[in-house]
Structures are given as C-alpha cells and as structure tokens.
Amino acid sequence: MAAPEPEGLEQGLFAHLIELRSRLIKAILAIVVVLAALVPFANRLYALLAEPLVSRLPQGAHLIATEVTSPFITPLKLAFYTALFIAMPVVLYQLWSFVSPGLYKHEQRLARPLLIAALVLFYVGGAFAYFLVLPAAFRFLTAVTPQGVEMMTDITHYLDFVMLMFFAFGLCFEVPVAVVILAAVGVVDLDKLRKGRRYALVGAFAIAAVVTPPDITSMIMLAIPMCLLYEMGVLAVRWLIKPATAEASS
C-alpha cells in the first residue's frame, strides 16, 4: 500500500491549524464582547458578590482595600471572571465543533450529553455555593469572631476566596460526569460503582472537609449533594454506557 503523500499530510495539518485558530478567535471574541458589556457594571457586580458577607457584618462594618489599585482592579477581575462564566457555552461549542468531526457516532452521542451536563452542573455548583453555602459559612464565621475583634475583609482576598469556592463547588458537582467517563473508559463498571457507595460516602465527606470553610454546616452542604450526585452518575452509567457499548460493538 502506498505511503501517504507528505504534501497531503502537511495540507491536512495546516487546515486543522487554520480551523483551530478560527475557533480560538471566536471563543476569545465572545469573552471580549461579554466583558465589554460588563465593565460598566463592574462595581455593581462586586456589590452583589459581596452581599452574602456584607449583610452579616456588624452595623457600620464594611470591606476594605489594602492596596491603592484594588478598588479599580478587583471589580475588573470580577467582570472578567463573570464574562468567562457567561461565555463558557460559546467556548465549549467552539471546542466541540473542532473535536467532534474526529469522533465516532457512538462517541459523539456519549460526549454531547456529557459536555452539556458538565456545563450545567458547574453552573449549579456555583449557584449552590453563592445562595446556600456562602451565607451559612459567613454566618458561622461572623458568629465566632472574638469579642473586641472587628472583621474587616480585604476586597481582593474576598474575591479570591469566593472564586475559589465557586470553582471548588463547580468541580465537585461534576461527580456524575466523572463517574460516566470512568465507566466509559472501562476503569469501573456498574457493579463496582454500586459496591463502592461506602467509599464514595467517605470520599465526599473528606473532600468537603478540605474544600469548605471550617464549619460543619458547610461541610454537610457539600458532602450530601456529592453523594446524591454519585447516585445520579450510577444511574447515568446504567442508561448511557450500555447502549453506547452495544452500538459500538455492532
């Protein structure tokens, strides 16, 4: 059989690089457009982000800026994070459009719902952290503040802490996607997943103890959803992996 022509390989590689460049430009452009729309509202965004803590501070207490540029830079950083958060569907769509032509049909049918589920679960994890976990954590932290000590949090440190919580909870909520991927590549099967529930329970509480602030309420508020999400992953494996495997073998 004749070896492939070097010129054909170079042309194919060049075409892929051109398409990759086009997809990257579209993804970056989407982020820039959203960022430009959010910049005028950067201070309002920060006020909204700080609400879970500010609403629980003592009367007259407030956040502070310990650096000269913090009042300007920190809201802009938040606007960028928010733009990335909002534009993520476009970024993932461009990634999918570049990768999907190289996948088999059964791989596409499995990867498409996983990609959508990963995005939705990350959003749900961030919302869960903002509306439920952060208020509970700040309620605990302000309650245990020693007498005579006034909590005056730096705006940059607060942003870093909240973004870390959003990212951590978003990743932890990806448990069903991780379970399905592990089953799809053959690392685990349905029987192992069912037998591993006790280990999943211990792992969920261990991860929650590391990720969440040092109060039992926040730890439970992450560990229990992770256990439920593990069960969702087991159900997803039962529904998705067997049909995909059967189609691949046929």
N, C-alpha and C positions, 0 to 999 in steps of 0.2 A: 504494500500500500504506500502510495506516495506521501512523503512528509509534507506537512502544511507549509505553505509559502511564507517566508519571513515577512514579506511585504504585507500579506494578508493579516498576519498576527499584529504587526505594528499598526495597521489601519484600524483593526478591531479595538486594540488598546487605546488608541488615540480617540476613537469615537466614544469609548466608555469614559475617558477623562473629560471630554467635552461635555458629556451629559452630566457627569458628577459636578463639574464646575457650574453648569446651569442650575442644577438642583440646589447647590450651596448658595448661589446668588439669590434664588427665590426665597430660600429659608431665611437668610440674613435680611433680605428686604422686608419680609413680613415682620421680623422682630423690630427693625428700624422704624417701620410705619407705626406699629403699636406704641413703641417707645416715644416717638414724636407726639403722638396723641395724648400720652400720659404725663409727659413732662410738666405741662401747665398745672396739673393736679397733684404733683408730687407731694406737696405739704399736706394736702387733704388725705392722700393715701397713707402717709405716715401717721396722721392723727387717728385714722381708722385702725391701723395696725396696732397702735399703742393703747387703744381703748380697753382691752382686757386688763392691762396693768393700771392705767391711769384711773380707771373707775374704782379701783380698790385701794388706791393710795389715801393716806390721811388728808384731811382738809388742808389745803394750801400747799401740799407736796406736789412735785412735778418732776419730769425728766430733765436732765441737764446735758450740756455739750461740753466736754472737757478739751476739745480741740477747736481751733479757730475756724477751720473749714468744715467741721462736722454739720452745722446747720444747713450747709449748701450741698455737701457731697452725699450725706446719708439719705436724704429723700430721693436724690437721683439714683442712688444704688437700689433703693426700693422700687423706683419706677422701672429700672432695668430688669430686676427680678420678676416684677409683675408682667412686663412685656414678654419676657421669655415664657412665663407661665401661660399667658393668654395665647401666644403664637405657637405653642407646642404642637397643637393639632396640625398646623401647616408644616412645621418642621418634620414631624413624623410622616406626614403624607408624602413629602418630597423624598424622604428616606425610603419609604415603601415603594414609591414609583421607580426608584433606582434599583432596588434589590429584587422586587417581585418577578421581573421577567426571567431571572435565573433560577426560580423555584419551580418544582413540580406542582401539578394541580392540587394534590393532596396536601403538600406543604403550604401552599397558599391558603387553602381552606382552613388549615390549623393556625397559621400565623396571623391571618387577618383578624379573627376574633380575639386572639391573644394580644395583639397590638392595641386594639380598641379597649379591651378590658384593662390593660396596663395603664393606659392614659386615664380612663375613668376612675380606676382605683387610686391612682396617685392624687387626682383632684379630691376624691372623697377623703383620703387620708389627711390632706392639708386642711380641708374644711373641718374635719373632725378635731384636729389639733386646735384650730382657731376658736371654734364655737364651744367646745366642751373641755378639752384638756387644759389649755392655757388659763381660762378663768379659774378652774379648780386648782391649778398649780399656784397661781398668783394669790388666790385666796389663802392657801396654806402658807406661802412664803411671807405674805404681809402679816399673817396672824402670829407667826413665830418670831417676828422681828423683836429683838430685845428692847426693853423699856429704855428710853433715852436715845435710841438709835433711829434716825430717820432714813428711810430708803430713798436714795436719790440716784437712779439708774442713768447711766450714760446712754444717749440715743443710739450711738453706733453699736455698743455692746448689746443693747436690747434688740436691735435689728439682727445682729449676728445670731443671738440666741433663738429668736423666733424663726428665722430662716432655717436654722439647724433643726428645730422641732418640725417645721413643715417638711423638710427633706427626709428626716428620720421617719415620721409617720407615713409619708407618701411611700417610702420604700417598704416599710413594714406591712403596708396594706397590699403589697404586691405578692403576698403569700400564695394566693390561688394560681397566679401566673407562674411563679417559680415551681409549684408542685406539678403543674401540667407540663412544663418544659422538662423537668426531671423525668417524668413518666414517658414523655415523647422520645427522649434520647435513650431510654432503657435503663436509667440508673435505679428507678424504683418501679414497682407495679402496684396495682390496686390492692392486692393482698398485703404488701409491705406497708402501704400507706395506712390501711386500717389497723394493722398491728402496731404501727408507730405513733398512735394517738397520744400515749402517755409521754413519749419523748417530745412530741410536739408541744404538749402542755407545759412541760418543764422548760423547754427552749423558749416558749413565748414569754413566760414569766422572767426568765433570765435576761432576755433581750429587753423586755420592758423595764427591768430594774436598772439596766445600763443606760437606756435611752432617755427615760423620763426624768423630770425633776425628783428630788428626794422626798416624795410623799407617797403613801400607799394608794391614795385615790387615783393619782395619775398612772401609777404602775398597773393597777387593775383595769383602768380605762383603755390601756393599750393591749394588755395580755388577753383579755376576754375577746375583743374583736379579732385578734390574731388567731385564737383558737377557732372561732367561728369561720374565719376566712380559710383556715386549713380544711375545715369540713367542706366549704364551698369548692376548694381545689380538688378534694377527693371526688365530689360529685361531677366536677368538670372532667376529670380523668375518665370517669365511667361513661360520660356522654361523648366525649370528643376523641379520645385516644383510640378506642376500639374501632369506631367507624373509619377513622383515618388510616389505621393499620390495615384493616380489611381492604380498603380501596387501594392502598399502596401495593399489597401483595397480589391483588387481581390485575 
